[in-house]
Amino acid sequence: MQLSEDQKQRILDEESQLLAEEQYRAKVRLDLRNRAETNSTPMAAPPQAAPKPIKGAKNRKGFLLLLIIPAVVAALWIVRSSASNEPYAPSVFATKHAEKIVSGQVSVGAGKMVFYKISIQDMHDARVTGHFVAYGGLGNDIDVFIAEEKEFGKWLDGQPSKVRYQSGKVTTGDIDVKLPLLNAAYYLCFNNKFSAFSAKTIDADVTLSYSTIVLK
């Protein structure tokens, strides 16, 4: 690293000031000595020669520059080395998405069911929301549930299973279910197996919303 012309000039000015101060102190000491000799003897003291400028001032300035420049370079190297060792902290960007799972009418035959697969891949804050209304049969009802893939398989086999949402036999219902796993498959099922003779028509509007994360 090189010093700018302003920095070099400032250093030279400081050294010149120090040199002038030393010369002024030498002159003051000489004046005091002359006054003391004048007071002690009636004879006037012979004039003293003015002090000569200190030799080697230029050499002193050059020596100081040689000390300052390496120190500045070493300080900059330390600062840059410390900055390069700091851990990189990437910026995080989240983008929201919404996908329709079903929208419109769904026909479910007597003793049947209709289901929709919901694939979750690298999704954050995945949530299923929506509304449905059932028509048909004596009760105008339908059973709606959401289950993870393995649990849905157990339900199909008639085994005990855990579901994320189940409406029971209702005419209308609202869905608001958070899906916790980042990578998994779920099923939204409109179940009419309890009705052996009546088909059902479902007006449904169900959406999957989620966020994706990008690091930059």
Contacts in CASP RR format, 6 or more apart in sequence:
PFRMAT RR
TARGET T0000
AUTHOR 0000-0000-0000
METHOD contacts of the structure
MODEL  1
MQLSEDQKQRILDEESQLLAEEQYRAKVRLDLRNRAETNSTPMAAPPQAA
PKPIKGAKNRKGFLLLLIIPAVVAALWIVRSSASNEPYAPSVFATKHAEK
IVSGQVSVGAGKMVFYKISIQDMHDARVTGHFVAYGGLGNDIDVFIAEEK
EFGKWLDGQPSKVRYQSGKVTTGDIDVKLPLLNAAYYLCFNNKFSAFSAK
TIDADVTLSYSTIVLK
1 69 0 8 1.000
1 72 0 8 1.000
1 73 0 8 1.000
1 76 0 8 1.000
2 69 0 8 1.000
3 11 0 8 1.000
3 65 0 8 1.000
3 68 0 8 1.000
3 69 0 8 1.000
3 72 0 8 1.000
8 65 0 8 1.000
11 61 0 8 1.000
11 64 0 8 1.000
11 65 0 8 1.000
11 68 0 8 1.000
12 61 0 8 1.000
15 57 0 8 1.000
15 60 0 8 1.000
15 61 0 8 1.000
15 64 0 8 1.000
19 53 0 8 1.000
19 54 0 8 1.000
19 57 0 8 1.000
22 54 0 8 1.000
23 51 0 8 1.000
23 53 0 8 1.000
23 54 0 8 1.000
26 51 0 8 1.000
27 50 0 8 1.000
27 51 0 8 1.000
30 48 0 8 1.000
30 51 0 8 1.000
33 48 0 8 1.000
34 45 0 8 1.000
34 48 0 8 1.000
37 45 0 8 1.000
38 44 0 8 1.000
38 45 0 8 1.000
90 215 0 8 1.000
90 216 0 8 1.000
91 215 0 8 1.000
91 216 0 8 1.000
92 213 0 8 1.000
92 214 0 8 1.000
92 215 0 8 1.000
93 213 0 8 1.000
93 214 0 8 1.000
93 215 0 8 1.000
93 216 0 8 1.000
94 124 0 8 1.000
94 211 0 8 1.000
94 212 0 8 1.000
94 213 0 8 1.000
94 214 0 8 1.000
95 211 0 8 1.000
95 212 0 8 1.000
95 214 0 8 1.000
96 209 0 8 1.000
96 210 0 8 1.000
96 211 0 8 1.000
97 209 0 8 1.000
97 210 0 8 1.000
97 211 0 8 1.000
97 212 0 8 1.000
98 207 0 8 1.000
98 208 0 8 1.000
98 209 0 8 1.000
99 207 0 8 1.000
99 208 0 8 1.000
99 209 0 8 1.000
100 205 0 8 1.000
100 206 0 8 1.000
100 207 0 8 1.000
100 208 0 8 1.000
101 116 0 8 1.000
101 118 0 8 1.000
101 128 0 8 1.000
101 188 0 8 1.000
101 206 0 8 1.000
101 207 0 8 1.000
101 208 0 8 1.000
102 116 0 8 1.000
102 188 0 8 1.000
102 204 0 8 1.000
102 205 0 8 1.000
102 206 0 8 1.000
103 204 0 8 1.000
103 205 0 8 1.000
103 206 0 8 1.000
104 203 0 8 1.000
104 204 0 8 1.000
104 205 0 8 1.000
105 201 0 8 1.000
105 202 0 8 1.000
105 203 0 8 1.000
105 204 0 8 1.000
106 114 0 8 1.000
106 190 0 8 1.000
106 201 0 8 1.000
106 202 0 8 1.000
106 203 0 8 1.000
106 204 0 8 1.000
107 114 0 8 1.000
107 199 0 8 1.000
107 200 0 8 1.000
107 201 0 8 1.000
107 202 0 8 1.000
108 114 0 8 1.000
108 142 0 8 1.000
108 190 0 8 1.000
108 191 0 8 1.000
108 192 0 8 1.000
108 199 0 8 1.000
108 200 0 8 1.000
108 201 0 8 1.000
108 202 0 8 1.000
109 192 0 8 1.000
109 199 0 8 1.000
109 200 0 8 1.000
110 192 0 8 1.000
110 195 0 8 1.000
110 196 0 8 1.000
110 197 0 8 1.000
110 198 0 8 1.000
110 199 0 8 1.000
111 192 0 8 1.000
111 193 0 8 1.000
111 194 0 8 1.000
111 195 0 8 1.000
111 196 0 8 1.000
112 192 0 8 1.000
112 193 0 8 1.000
112 199 0 8 1.000
113 189 0 8 1.000
113 190 0 8 1.000
113 191 0 8 1.000
113 192 0 8 1.000
113 193 0 8 1.000
114 189 0 8 1.000
114 190 0 8 1.000
115 152 0 8 1.000
115 187 0 8 1.000
115 188 0 8 1.000
115 189 0 8 1.000
115 190 0 8 1.000
116 187 0 8 1.000
116 188 0 8 1.000
116 189 0 8 1.000
116 206 0 8 1.000
117 185 0 8 1.000
117 186 0 8 1.000
117 187 0 8 1.000
118 128 0 8 1.000
118 146 0 8 1.000
118 179 0 8 1.000
118 185 0 8 1.000
118 186 0 8 1.000
118 187 0 8 1.000
118 188 0 8 1.000
118 208 0 8 1.000
119 185 0 8 1.000
120 126 0 8 1.000
120 179 0 8 1.000
120 181 0 8 1.000
120 182 0 8 1.000
120 183 0 8 1.000
120 184 0 8 1.000
120 185 0 8 1.000
120 186 0 8 1.000
120 210 0 8 1.000
121 182 0 8 1.000
121 183 0 8 1.000
122 182 0 8 1.000
122 183 0 8 1.000
122 212 0 8 1.000
123 182 0 8 1.000
123 210 0 8 1.000
123 211 0 8 1.000
123 212 0 8 1.000
124 182 0 8 1.000
124 210 0 8 1.000
124 211 0 8 1.000
124 212 0 8 1.000
124 213 0 8 1.000
125 178 0 8 1.000
125 209 0 8 1.000
125 210 0 8 1.000
125 211 0 8 1.000
126 178 0 8 1.000
126 179 0 8 1.000
126 208 0 8 1.000
126 209 0 8 1.000
126 210 0 8 1.000
127 176 0 8 1.000
127 177 0 8 1.000
127 178 0 8 1.000
127 179 0 8 1.000
127 208 0 8 1.000
127 209 0 8 1.000
127 210 0 8 1.000
128 146 0 8 1.000
128 165 0 8 1.000
128 175 0 8 1.000
128 176 0 8 1.000
128 177 0 8 1.000
128 179 0 8 1.000
128 186 0 8 1.000
128 188 0 8 1.000
128 206 0 8 1.000
128 207 0 8 1.000
128 208 0 8 1.000
129 175 0 8 1.000
129 176 0 8 1.000
129 177 0 8 1.000
129 206 0 8 1.000
129 207 0 8 1.000
129 209 0 8 1.000
130 174 0 8 1.000
130 175 0 8 1.000
130 176 0 8 1.000
130 204 0 8 1.000
130 205 0 8 1.000
130 206 0 8 1.000
130 207 0 8 1.000
131 172 0 8 1.000
131 173 0 8 1.000
131 174 0 8 1.000
131 175 0 8 1.000
131 204 0 8 1.000
131 205 0 8 1.000
131 206 0 8 1.000
132 142 0 8 1.000
132 144 0 8 1.000
132 172 0 8 1.000
132 173 0 8 1.000
132 175 0 8 1.000
132 190 0 8 1.000
132 202 0 8 1.000
132 203 0 8 1.000
132 204 0 8 1.000
132 205 0 8 1.000
132 206 0 8 1.000
133 171 0 8 1.000
133 172 0 8 1.000
133 173 0 8 1.000
133 202 0 8 1.000
133 203 0 8 1.000
133 204 0 8 1.000
134 140 0 8 1.000
134 141 0 8 1.000
134 142 0 8 1.000
134 170 0 8 1.000
134 171 0 8 1.000
134 172 0 8 1.000
134 200 0 8 1.000
134 201 0 8 1.000
134 202 0 8 1.000
135 200 0 8 1.000
135 201 0 8 1.000
135 202 0 8 1.000
135 203 0 8 1.000
136 198 0 8 1.000
136 199 0 8 1.000
136 200 0 8 1.000
136 201 0 8 1.000
137 195 0 8 1.000
137 198 0 8 1.000
137 199 0 8 1.000
137 200 0 8 1.000
138 198 0 8 1.000
139 171 0 8 1.000
140 171 0 8 1.000
140 200 0 8 1.000
141 169 0 8 1.000
141 170 0 8 1.000
141 171 0 8 1.000
141 200 0 8 1.000
142 167 0 8 1.000
142 169 0 8 1.000
142 170 0 8 1.000
142 171 0 8 1.000
142 190 0 8 1.000
142 191 0 8 1.000
142 192 0 8 1.000
142 200 0 8 1.000
142 202 0 8 1.000
143 166 0 8 1.000
143 167 0 8 1.000
143 168 0 8 1.000
143 169 0 8 1.000
143 170 0 8 1.000
143 190 0 8 1.000
143 191 0 8 1.000
143 192 0 8 1.000
143 193 0 8 1.000
143 194 0 8 1.000
144 165 0 8 1.000
144 166 0 8 1.000
144 167 0 8 1.000
144 168 0 8 1.000
144 170 0 8 1.000
144 173 0 8 1.000
144 175 0 8 1.000
144 188 0 8 1.000
144 189 0 8 1.000
144 190 0 8 1.000
144 191 0 8 1.000
145 155 0 8 1.000
145 163 0 8 1.000
145 164 0 8 1.000
145 165 0 8 1.000
145 166 0 8 1.000
145 167 0 8 1.000
145 168 0 8 1.000
145 189 0 8 1.000
145 191 0 8 1.000
146 163 0 8 1.000
146 164 0 8 1.000
146 165 0 8 1.000
146 166 0 8 1.000
146 175 0 8 1.000
146 177 0 8 1.000
146 186 0 8 1.000
146 187 0 8 1.000
146 188 0 8 1.000
146 189 0 8 1.000
147 153 0 8 1.000
147 155 0 8 1.000
147 161 0 8 1.000
147 162 0 8 1.000
147 163 0 8 1.000
147 164 0 8 1.000
147 186 0 8 1.000
147 187 0 8 1.000
147 189 0 8 1.000
148 162 0 8 1.000
148 164 0 8 1.000
148 181 0 8 1.000
148 184 0 8 1.000
148 185 0 8 1.000
148 186 0 8 1.000
149 184 0 8 1.000
149 185 0 8 1.000
149 186 0 8 1.000
149 187 0 8 1.000
151 161 0 8 1.000
151 162 0 8 1.000
151 163 0 8 1.000
152 161 0 8 1.000
152 186 0 8 1.000
152 187 0 8 1.000
152 189 0 8 1.000
153 159 0 8 1.000
153 161 0 8 1.000
154 160 0 8 1.000
154 161 0 8 1.000
155 161 0 8 1.000
155 163 0 8 1.000
164 177 0 8 1.000
164 179 0 8 1.000
164 186 0 8 1.000
165 175 0 8 1.000
165 177 0 8 1.000
167 173 0 8 1.000
167 175 0 8 1.000
169 194 0 8 1.000
175 206 0 8 1.000
179 186 0 8 1.000
188 206 0 8 1.000
190 200 0 8 1.000
190 202 0 8 1.000
190 204 0 8 1.000
192 198 0 8 1.000
192 199 0 8 1.000
192 200 0 8 1.000
END
